[in-house]
Amino acid sequence: MTAEKIIKCSTYRDGNDDKIELIELLEGIVSLVD
């Protein structure tokens, strides 16, 4: 939930490349937590 909100917020500020990198980073963090 929180990660999705961060991704949506960052989408308005960052370009596609930055957004993709952020999503990959968050997915890595989420997988570590799970």
C-alpha positions, 0 to 999 in steps of 0.5 A: 500500500505505502509503496504504491502511494510512493510510486504514484507520488514520484510519477508526477515528479520523475521521468519514466526512467526514474519511475522504473528504477524506483519501482524496481528498488521498492519491489526489492525492498518489499521482497526483503520484508516479505 
